Amino acid sequence: MAEYPQLLQTVLDTTRPRELAEFYRRLLGFSYRPGDEPPGDGGSDDKDWLVLRDADGTARLAFQQVPELSRTTWPRHDIPMQAHLDCTVSDVDELHRQRARAESLGARLLLDRHDDAAEPLYVMADPSGHPFCLFVA
């Protein structure tokens, strides 16, 4: 039997790892890997690598600090997306609710296709500019 590499997690580059990790932690309901939590004593938060896990403890997203990051110009292709996350919701009402939640957490709307009968969706940008989709599935 052949052995295959196992996908561990998706890593997002960011100039502000804690801010982006907090955005996705709150948006997706994940928790920090032990030791990656924000300092509770108000101490320095200089971590350059953070990992979020799902409820089962599986690593899902990691955040890697980089000195600079050019935001995608999508839908123009001057600076392409390169990668994006797809997030599904159960129905159109939940789609609207999750868009509002994402915006309250710091996301911004890139594309509004909520009224598309075949695939209602929003394309959003996280606080570091990475696109992600919210759609009904």
DABELBEL-V433036 format. One record per pair of residues at least 6 apart in sequence whose C-alpha atoms are under 8 Angstrom apart, sorted by the first residue. I is the first residue (numbers start at 1). GAP is how many residues later the second one is. D is the distance in Angstrom with one decimal. If there is no record, write none. Layout:
I,GAP,D + I,GAP,D
This chain:
8,51,6.5 + 8,52,7.3 + 9,50,5.7 + 9,51,4.7 + 9,52,5.3 + 9,53,6.7 + 10,50,6.3 + 10,51,4.9 + 10,52,6.1 + 11,50,5.7 + 11,51,4.5 + 11,52,5.6 + 11,53,6.8 + 12,49,7.4 + 12,50,6.2 + 12,51,5.0 + 12,52,6.2 + 13,50,5.9 + 13,51,4.9 + 13,52,5.9 + 13,53,6.2 + 13,56,7.5 + 14,6,7.3 + 14,49,6.7 + 14,50,6.1 + 14,51,5.1 + 14,52,5.7 + 14,54,7.6 + 14,55,6.6 + 14,114,6.1 + 15,50,5.3 + 15,51,5.2 + 15,52,5.9 + 15,53,5.9 + 15,54,6.7 + 15,113,7.4 + 16,49,6.4 + 16,112,7.7 + 17,30,7.5 + 17,31,6.4 + 17,32,6.9 + 17,33,6.8 + 17,46,5.5 + 17,47,6.3 + 17,48,5.7 + 18,20,7.8 + 18,27,7.9 + 18,29,7.7 + 18,32,7.4 + 19,108,7.7 + 20,43,7.4 + 20,106,7.5 + 20,107,6.4 + 20,108,6.8 + 21,29,7.1 + 21,30,7.8 + 21,31,7.3 + 21,41,7.7 + 21,42,6.6 + 23,82,6.0 + 23,83,7.2 + 23,103,7.6 + 23,104,7.6 + 24,6,7.5 + 25,6,6.1 + 25,7,7.8 + 25,27,6.9 + 26,79,7.7 + 27,74,7.3 + 27,75,6.4 + 27,78,7.5 + 29,25,7.5 + 30,22,6.0 + 30,23,5.5 + 30,24,4.9 + 30,25,6.7 + 31,21,5.4 + 31,22,5.4 + 31,23,6.5 + 31,24,7.5 + 32,18,7.6 + 32,19,6.0 + 32,20,4.6 + 32,21,6.0 + 33,17,7.7 + 33,18,5.6 + 33,19,5.7 + 33,20,6.2 + 33,26,7.8 + 36,11,8.0 + 36,14,5.8 + 36,15,6.8 + 38,7,6.8 + 39,6,6.4 + 48,15,7.7 + 48,16,5.8 + 48,17,4.9 + 49,13,6.9 + 49,14,5.5 + 49,15,4.8 + 49,16,6.4 + 50,12,5.5 + 50,13,5.2 + 50,14,6.9 + 51,8,6.8 + 51,9,7.6 + 51,10,5.8 + 51,11,4.3 + 51,12,6.5 + 52,7,5.9 + 52,8,5.9 + 52,9,5.3 + 52,10,6.2 + 53,6,4.3 + 53,7,5.3 + 53,8,7.1 + 54,6,6.6 + 70,9,7.7 + 71,8,7.2 + 71,57,7.4 + 71,58,5.3 + 71,59,7.2 + 72,6,7.7 + 72,7,4.9 + 72,8,5.5 + 72,9,5.5 + 72,57,6.8 + 72,58,7.2 + 73,6,5.2 + 73,7,6.5 + 73,8,7.7 + 74,6,6.0 + 74,7,6.3 + 81,49,7.4 + 81,50,6.9 + 83,47,8.0 + 83,48,7.8 + 84,46,6.7 + 84,47,5.3 + 84,48,5.1 + 84,49,7.5 + 85,46,7.1 + 85,47,4.6 + 85,48,6.2 + 86,46,5.9 + 86,47,4.8 + 86,48,6.4 + 86,49,7.7 + 87,45,7.3 + 87,46,5.8 + 87,47,4.9 + 87,48,6.5 + 88,45,7.9 + 88,46,5.6 + 88,47,5.0 + 88,48,5.5 + 88,49,5.7 + 89,6,6.0 + 89,45,7.1 + 89,46,6.0 + 89,47,5.0 + 89,48,6.3 + 90,46,5.7 + 90,47,6.2 + 91,45,5.5 + 91,46,7.6 + 92,22,7.5 + 92,28,7.1 + 92,44,6.5 + 95,19,7.9 + 95,26,7.5 + 95,39,6.8 + 95,40,6.5 + 95,41,6.7 + 98,36,7.7 + 99,23,7.4 + 99,35,7.4 + 102,6,7.8 + 103,6,7.7 + 106,20,6.7 + 106,21,5.6 + 107,17,6.3 + 107,18,5.4 + 107,19,4.6 + 107,20,5.6 + 108,16,5.5 + 108,17,5.3 + 108,18,6.8 + 108,19,7.8 + 109,13,7.1 + 109,14,6.3 + 109,15,4.5 + 109,16,6.4 + 110,12,7.5 + 110,13,5.3 + 110,14,5.2 + 110,15,6.6 + 111,11,5.6 + 111,12,4.9 + 111,13,6.9 + 112,9,6.7 + 112,10,4.9 + 112,11,6.7 + 113,6,8.0 + 113,7,5.7 + 113,8,5.1 + 113,9,5.8 + 114,6,4.3 + 114,7,4.9 + 114,8,6.3 + 115,6,8.0 + 119,16,6.9 + 119,17,6.6 + 119,18,7.9 + 120,15,5.8 + 120,16,6.0 + 121,12,6.9 + 121,13,5.6 + 121,14,4.2 + 121,15,6.7 + 122,11,5.8 + 122,12,5.3 + 122,13,6.4 + 123,8,6.6 + 123,9,5.8 + 123,10,4.5 + 123,11,6.4 + 124,7,5.5 + 124,8,5.3 + 124,9,6.1 + 124,10,7.6 + 125,6,4.3 + 125,7,6.1 + 126,6,7.3
